[in-house]
C-alpha cells in the first residue's frame, strides 16, 4: 500500500510539472519588448501588468560631488 501511495504521488508531481507552461521568451531579468513597447509587470507578479514606452537611457553628464573630511 505504501508503494502505491509513493508511486501515485510521483506520477502526480510529474503531471503537474509537465503541465506547467514554458515561455521561451520569458526573461524575468529584463524588459520584454514588442512593437516599441516594454512590458511592465505589476508589483508582485510579472504575469499581470501593462505595456508602456520603453525607458530611455539618461542623457547628459553626471556631476561629481566633492566631499571633504576634516582631519
Secondary structure as GFF3:
##gff-version 3
##sequence-region A 1 71
A	DSSP	alpha_helix	2	19	.	.	.	ID=ss1
A	DSSP	beta_strand	33	34	.	.	.	ID=ss2
A	DSSP	beta_strand	37	41	.	.	.	ID=ss3
A	DSSP	beta_strand	49	53	.	.	.	ID=ss4
###
